[in-house]
Amino acid sequence: MIRTLAALVATILALTAHAASTTCDPTKWKPPVDGKYNTTGRIDPNKLNVHLIAHSHDDPGWLVGIDQYYMEKVQYILDTAVEELVRNPDRQFMFVEQSFFQRWWHQQGSEVRGIVKQLVKEGRLDLTVNGGWCMHDEATPHYIAMVDQTAYGHQLLMDEFGISPRIGWQIDPFGHSATQGSLLSQGVGFDALYFARIDYQDYGQRKRTKDLEFIWRPSKSRGKESQVFTGEIIDHYCPPRHFSYGNIGNEIQDDADLHDYDVCDEVERFVQNAQMRGSATKGHHVFIPMGCDFEYDNSLRWFKNMDKLIHYVNQDDRLNVLYSNLSYYTDMKRAEG
C-alpha cells in the first residue's frame, strides 16, 4: 500500500512538473496551417532580429578517431541535413570541416550531388564558413601548416562549387593568435571572424560594455590592411541548454489537448535569452548558434523544433526570429555601421 501511494505521488509530481503554465492560453497562438509552420525569413527594423545559425561542430578526431566519428555520426549529419533542407526552403545549415565533407561528397551519386550543388548555390547549405580541412589550433602549429590546410580545403570548394569561404569560424581553439587574425582572416579575404573561447575576465568586460563584436587589427605593421570584423559568441557555440533539440525532453509540445503543452513557457524562455544577448551587443541583430558537437545526426529533431520556435516566437511580437547564415548576419551588422 505504501509503495502504491509513493508511486502515485511520484506520478502526480512528474505530471505537475511538466504541466503547462496555468496562465497560458493556447488560443492566443495560431496553429500551423495544413501542418506547416510559418518560418518565412525577413528583417524587422523595429525589433531585435534573432538569426538562428544551424550548425554542427565536428572535430576530425577527439574522443575517438576521425573514421569512427564519420561512420557513427557525420555521414548521418550530412545525409539528414540535406533531406531537411529540401523539405523546407526556409531552412539553412552550416557545415565547416572539409575533412568530413569531402569524404561524404565523394560517396554521393549524381542525384544527391545535384541537390547539394543547388542548396549551396542558394546559400542554404552554407560551406562559405572557415572551409579548412579542419579547425586548426592557433597556439602550437606553424603558420605554414595553418595556411596549407586552409588553402587545401578552400581549393576543393572552388573546384567543386566555385565558391570561396568568406567567414572565419574558430569556435573551439583555446585562444586566438595574430597570425589567425591577419594571415588567415583578412589575408584570405574573410569578411569576419567569429570565435567562442577567450579569457573569462575579458569576456565579462566586453559583455558589460557591448564590445563582444569589434574591429580587430592584429598586425601593427600592416595597419588597416590586416583588420577584420570579429565577434566573440555569447555563451559559447552551443544553444541555450533548453533549446538544444538533440536532447530528449527539450521538444516543444504544442498540442493544446495534452497536459504538457508548453508553448508559452518555451516562447518566454527564448525571448528572455535573446533579450539578454541583445543587451550585450550593439544594433538590432544577434545570432544564436543552434547546434553543438556532432549534433544533427537526426536533423529532423532540430529543424522540426526550430520551425515551431520561429512560428510561435514571431507571434509574440517582441522579437523577429529567422533561419540565417553568418554571411547574412555579418552583412546586417555592417549595414548598421
C-alpha positions as CSV (number, residue, x, y, z in Angstrom):
1,M,0.0,0.0,0.0
2,I,2.8,2.4,0.9
3,R,4.6,1.6,-2.3
4,T,1.4,2.2,-4.3
5,L,0.9,5.6,-2.6
6,A,4.5,6.5,-3.2
7,A,4.2,5.7,-6.9
8,L,1.0,7.7,-7.1
9,V,2.7,10.7,-5.5
10,A,5.7,10.4,-7.8
11,T,3.4,10.3,-10.8
12,I,1.5,13.4,-9.7
13,L,4.7,15.3,-9.1
14,A,6.0,14.3,-12.5
15,L,2.8,15.4,-14.2
16,T,2.7,18.7,-12.4
17,A,6.4,19.4,-13.0
18,H,5.7,19.2,-16.8
19,A,2.3,20.8,-16.7
20,A,1.7,23.8,-18.8
21,S,1.6,27.2,-17.1
22,T,-1.9,27.9,-15.7
23,T,-1.7,31.4,-17.2
24,C,-1.1,30.1,-20.7
25,D,-4.0,30.4,-23.1
26,P,-3.4,28.1,-26.1
27,T,-6.0,30.1,-28.1
28,K,-3.6,33.1,-28.4
29,W,-1.3,31.1,-30.7
30,K,-2.1,30.5,-34.3
31,P,-1.5,26.8,-35.1
32,P,0.4,25.6,-38.2
33,V,-1.6,25.7,-41.4
34,D,-2.1,22.4,-43.1
35,G,0.7,21.0,-40.8
36,K,3.2,23.7,-41.9
37,Y,4.8,26.2,-39.6
38,N,5.4,29.8,-40.7
39,T,9.2,30.1,-41.0
40,T,9.4,32.8,-43.6
41,G,12.5,34.8,-43.1
42,R,12.5,38.6,-43.0
43,I,14.2,41.5,-41.3
44,D,12.1,43.8,-39.0
45,P,14.0,47.2,-38.4
46,N,11.8,47.9,-35.3
47,K,12.7,44.7,-33.4
48,L,15.6,42.7,-32.3
49,N,16.3,40.3,-35.1
50,V,17.5,36.9,-33.9
51,H,19.4,34.9,-36.5
52,L,19.3,31.1,-35.9
53,I,22.5,29.5,-37.2
54,A,22.1,25.8,-37.6
55,H,25.5,24.1,-37.4
56,S,27.3,21.0,-36.2
57,H,30.8,21.3,-34.7
58,D,32.7,18.1,-35.8
59,D,36.2,17.6,-34.7
60,P,38.1,15.3,-37.1
61,G,39.4,13.4,-34.1
62,W,38.8,14.0,-30.4
63,L,37.5,11.3,-28.1
64,V,37.6,8.8,-30.9
65,G,39.3,8.8,-34.3
66,I,38.2,10.6,-37.5
67,D,36.9,7.4,-39.2
68,Q,34.8,6.4,-36.2
69,Y,33.3,9.8,-36.0
70,Y,32.4,9.8,-39.6
71,M,30.9,6.3,-39.6
72,E,28.9,6.8,-36.3
73,K,27.9,10.5,-36.7
74,V,29.0,12.7,-39.5
75,Q,27.7,10.8,-42.5
76,Y,24.2,10.9,-40.9
77,I,24.5,14.6,-40.1
78,L,25.1,15.4,-43.7
79,D,22.5,12.9,-45.0
80,T,19.7,14.1,-42.8
81,A,20.6,17.8,-43.0
82,V,20.3,17.7,-46.8
83,E,16.9,15.9,-46.5
84,E,15.6,18.5,-44.1
85,L,16.8,21.5,-46.2
86,V,14.9,20.0,-49.2
87,R,11.8,19.6,-47.0
88,N,11.6,23.4,-46.1
89,P,13.1,26.1,-48.3
90,D,13.4,28.5,-45.4
91,R,15.8,26.3,-43.5
92,Q,19.6,26.7,-43.6
93,F,22.5,24.7,-42.3
94,M,26.2,25.5,-42.0
95,F,29.0,22.8,-42.3
96,V,32.6,23.6,-41.8
97,E,35.1,20.7,-41.6
98,Q,36.2,19.8,-45.2
99,S,37.9,16.6,-44.0
100,F,34.5,15.2,-43.3
101,F,32.5,16.9,-46.0
102,Q,34.8,15.9,-48.9
103,R,34.7,12.2,-47.8
104,W,30.9,12.4,-47.7
105,W,30.8,14.3,-51.1
106,H,32.8,11.7,-52.9
107,Q,30.5,8.9,-51.7
108,Q,27.3,10.6,-53.2
109,G,25.7,9.8,-56.5
110,S,24.8,12.3,-59.2
111,E,21.3,12.9,-57.9
112,V,22.4,13.9,-54.4
113,R,25.3,15.9,-55.8
114,G,22.9,17.9,-58.0
115,I,20.7,18.6,-54.9
116,V,23.7,19.7,-52.8
117,K,25.0,22.0,-55.6
118,Q,21.6,23.7,-55.8
119,L,21.5,24.1,-52.0
120,V,25.0,25.5,-52.0
121,K,24.1,27.9,-54.8
122,E,21.0,29.1,-52.8
123,G,23.2,29.6,-49.7
124,R,21.0,27.3,-47.7
125,L,23.8,24.7,-47.3
126,D,26.5,27.1,-46.2
127,L,30.0,26.0,-47.0
128,T,31.5,29.5,-47.0
129,V,32.5,29.4,-43.3
130,N,36.1,28.6,-42.4
131,G,36.4,26.0,-45.2
132,G,39.7,24.5,-44.0
133,W,40.4,20.8,-43.8
134,C,39.9,21.2,-40.1
135,M,39.6,23.9,-37.5
136,H,43.2,24.3,-36.6
137,D,44.7,25.2,-33.2
138,E,46.2,28.6,-33.1
139,A,48.9,28.1,-30.5
140,T,51.2,25.2,-31.5
141,P,51.0,24.8,-35.3
142,H,53.5,26.6,-37.5
143,Y,51.8,29.2,-39.6
144,I,52.7,27.3,-42.8
145,A,50.7,24.3,-41.7
146,M,47.8,26.6,-40.9
147,V,47.9,28.2,-44.3
148,D,48.4,24.9,-46.1
149,Q,45.4,23.1,-44.5
150,T,43.2,26.2,-45.1
151,A,44.2,26.5,-48.7
152,Y,43.6,22.8,-49.3
153,G,40.0,23.0,-48.1
154,H,39.4,26.2,-50.0
155,Q,40.7,24.8,-53.2
156,L,38.3,21.8,-53.0
157,L,35.4,24.2,-52.5
158,M,36.4,26.2,-55.5
159,D,36.9,23.2,-57.7
160,E,33.6,21.6,-56.8
161,F,31.3,24.5,-56.2
162,G,33.0,27.6,-57.4
163,I,32.8,29.3,-54.0
164,S,35.3,30.9,-51.7
165,P,34.7,31.0,-47.9
166,R,34.2,34.5,-46.6
167,I,33.7,33.9,-42.8
168,G,36.2,32.7,-40.2
169,W,34.8,30.3,-37.6
170,Q,37.4,29.4,-34.9
171,I,35.0,28.4,-32.2
172,D,36.9,25.7,-30.4
173,P,40.6,26.7,-30.3
174,F,41.6,27.8,-26.8
175,G,42.9,31.3,-27.6
176,H,43.5,33.3,-30.7
177,S,46.7,34.5,-32.4
178,A,47.6,37.5,-34.5
179,T,48.5,35.0,-37.3
180,Q,44.9,33.9,-37.4
181,G,43.6,37.4,-37.3
182,S,45.9,38.7,-40.0
183,L,47.1,36.0,-42.5
184,L,44.1,33.6,-42.1
185,S,41.2,36.1,-41.8
186,Q,41.6,39.3,-43.7
187,G,44.6,37.9,-45.6
188,V,42.4,35.2,-47.2
189,G,39.5,37.6,-47.9
190,F,37.3,36.8,-44.9
191,D,34.7,39.5,-44.1
192,A,34.5,38.5,-40.5
193,L,35.9,36.1,-37.9
194,Y,33.9,34.5,-35.0
195,F,35.2,32.6,-32.0
196,A,34.0,31.3,-28.7
197,R,36.9,30.9,-26.3
198,I,38.5,34.0,-24.7
199,D,39.6,34.8,-21.1
200,Y,36.6,35.0,-18.8
201,Q,37.6,38.4,-17.5
202,D,38.0,39.8,-21.0
203,Y,34.6,38.2,-21.9
204,G,32.9,39.7,-18.9
205,Q,34.2,43.2,-19.5
206,R,33.3,43.1,-23.2
207,K,29.8,41.8,-22.4
208,R,29.3,44.7,-20.0
209,T,30.5,47.3,-22.5
210,K,28.8,45.7,-25.5
211,D,32.2,45.2,-27.2
212,L,32.0,41.4,-27.9
213,E,31.9,42.4,-31.6
214,F,34.8,44.7,-32.6
215,I,37.3,45.5,-35.4
216,W,40.5,43.6,-34.7
217,R,43.7,45.0,-36.1
218,P,46.1,42.1,-35.3
219,S,49.2,43.5,-37.2
220,K,50.6,46.9,-36.4
221,S,52.9,46.9,-39.4
222,R,50.0,46.2,-41.9
223,G,47.6,48.5,-40.1
224,K,44.1,48.7,-41.6
225,E,45.0,46.1,-44.3
226,S,45.0,43.5,-41.5
227,Q,41.8,44.4,-39.7
228,V,38.8,42.2,-39.6
229,F,35.3,42.4,-38.1
230,T,35.5,40.0,-35.1
231,G,32.8,38.5,-32.8
232,E,33.0,36.6,-29.6
233,I,30.0,34.3,-29.3
234,I,27.7,35.0,-26.3
235,D,27.5,32.0,-24.0
236,H,29.6,29.5,-26.1
237,Y,28.9,28.0,-29.5
238,C,26.1,25.7,-28.3
239,P,22.5,26.9,-27.9
240,P,20.9,27.7,-24.6
241,R,20.5,24.4,-22.8
242,H,16.7,24.2,-23.0
243,F,16.9,24.7,-26.8
244,S,19.4,22.0,-27.5
245,Y,17.0,19.9,-29.5
246,G,19.3,16.9,-29.8
247,N,18.5,16.2,-26.2
248,I,15.3,14.2,-25.5
249,G,12.9,16.2,-23.3
250,N,13.6,19.6,-25.0
251,E,11.0,19.3,-27.6
252,I,8.3,22.0,-28.0
253,Q,4.9,20.4,-27.1
254,D,2.3,22.4,-29.0
255,D,-0.7,20.0,-28.8
256,A,-3.1,22.0,-26.7
257,D,-5.0,18.8,-25.8
258,L,-2.1,17.5,-23.8
259,H,-1.2,18.3,-20.2
260,D,2.4,19.3,-21.0
261,Y,1.5,21.9,-23.6
262,D,4.4,24.4,-23.2
263,V,4.4,27.0,-26.0
264,C,4.0,29.9,-23.6
265,D,6.9,28.8,-21.4
266,E,9.1,28.0,-24.5
267,V,8.5,31.4,-26.0
268,E,9.1,33.2,-22.7
269,R,12.4,31.4,-22.1
270,F,13.6,32.1,-25.6
271,V,12.6,35.8,-25.5
272,Q,14.5,36.3,-22.2
273,N,17.6,34.7,-23.6
274,A,17.5,36.6,-26.8
275,Q,17.0,39.9,-24.9
276,M,20.0,39.1,-22.8
277,R,22.0,38.7,-25.9
278,G,20.6,41.9,-27.3
279,S,21.6,43.8,-24.2
280,A,25.2,42.7,-24.7
281,T,25.5,43.8,-28.3
282,K,25.1,47.0,-30.4
283,G,22.4,47.3,-33.0
284,H,19.3,45.2,-33.8
285,H,20.9,41.9,-34.8
286,V,22.1,38.9,-32.7
287,F,22.7,35.3,-33.7
288,I,22.2,32.2,-31.7
289,P,24.3,29.1,-32.7
290,M,21.8,26.2,-32.9
291,G,24.0,23.2,-32.7
292,C,26.9,21.7,-30.9
293,D,29.5,18.9,-31.0
294,F,28.4,16.2,-33.5
295,E,24.7,17.3,-33.4
296,Y,22.2,16.8,-36.3
297,D,22.7,13.1,-36.9
298,N,18.9,13.3,-36.6
299,S,18.4,16.7,-38.3
300,L,14.6,16.3,-38.2
301,R,14.6,16.7,-34.4
302,W,16.4,20.0,-34.7
303,F,14.6,21.5,-37.7
304,K,11.1,20.5,-36.6
305,N,11.5,22.2,-33.2
306,M,13.2,25.3,-34.7
307,D,10.3,25.5,-37.1
308,K,8.0,25.6,-34.1
309,L,10.2,28.1,-32.3
310,I,10.2,30.6,-35.2
311,H,6.4,30.1,-35.8
312,Y,5.4,30.9,-32.2
313,V,8.1,33.4,-31.1
314,N,7.3,35.6,-34.1
315,Q,3.6,35.7,-33.0
316,D,4.7,37.1,-29.6
317,D,5.7,40.4,-31.2
318,R,8.8,41.1,-29.1
319,L,11.4,39.6,-31.4
320,N,11.8,38.7,-35.1
321,V,13.4,35.2,-35.5
322,L,14.6,33.7,-38.7
323,Y,16.8,31.0,-40.1
324,S,20.0,32.6,-41.2
325,N,23.7,32.2,-42.0
326,L,26.8,34.1,-40.9
327,S,27.4,35.9,-44.1
328,Y,23.9,37.4,-44.0
329,Y,24.3,38.2,-40.3
330,T,27.6,39.9,-40.9
331,D,26.1,41.9,-43.8
332,M,23.4,43.1,-41.5
333,K,25.9,44.2,-38.8
334,R,28.0,46.0,-41.3
335,A,24.9,47.8,-42.6
336,E,24.2,49.1,-39.1
337,G,27.7,50.6,-39.0
